[in-house]
Amino acid sequence: MPGNYPDRIRRLPLYDGRFDAYRLEAGGGDVLFASYPAGTSIEPHVHDTDNHGVITRGELILTIGDDETRYGVGDWYHVPAGTEHAARFEVDTDEIEIWFQP
C-alpha cells in the first residue's frame, strides 16, 4: 500500500473498505492512515461516525451538499455523523482520519 507512514503504522491491520488504509482500533472509535492514488473518487455516502481528518500529503476535495472544499497538507476537516458527502483526489494523497463513535 502506498503512503509515507512509519514502519510501526505499516504493521497495523489493513482496513477492509472502499479505500486503502491501516487501521488502529481505539476506545470510542478508529484511526485510519489512508492513502489514495491520483484519480480516486469516492461516491456520495454516509457514516454513522463523526469523522475528523488531517491531510499529510496531497489534497482532498470534499463535497458536502452543494459545497466543495479543498484541503491541503496540514488542513483538518470534519464530516458530522449522518452527513452525506463525497471525496475525490486529483493527486496522490495521504491522510489520518479519526472515526468517533456516536
Secondary structure, DSSP 8 states (H G I E B T S, - for coil): --S---HHHHTS-B--SSSEEEEEEETTEEEEEEEE-TTEEEEEE--SSEEEEEEEESEEEEEETTEEEEEETT-EEEE-TT--EEEEESS-EEEEEEEE--
